[in-house]
């Protein structure tokens, strides 16, 4: 089961990568980076909460498969949103460099 879920996650990430690369020139980098960071943080919070609930239920002997399914779906959704908004938009690599370059151009060379 774990192998199947890992393979499914790779296909979902590949679909997100393709979508992110195809839209990378059409999306505004700064807005996508900020929006993606907020959404990914929120989705990671949901995934962590569902995983904690699953462990608490397992410790008490109550197993609800709906909680496990929701945790897996939120995990897959987290990776899809991460790949589309942050990973393959080239924002996370180029934006910080652009900001540093812009500050360097405004302030001049850093004295040594």
ABEGO torsion letter per residue (X at the ends): XAAAAAAAAAAAAAAAAAAAAAAAAABBAAAAAAAAAAAAAAAAAAAAAAAAAAAAAAAAGBBBAAAAAAAAAAAAAAAAAAAAAAAAAGAAAAAAAAAAAAAAAAAEBBBX
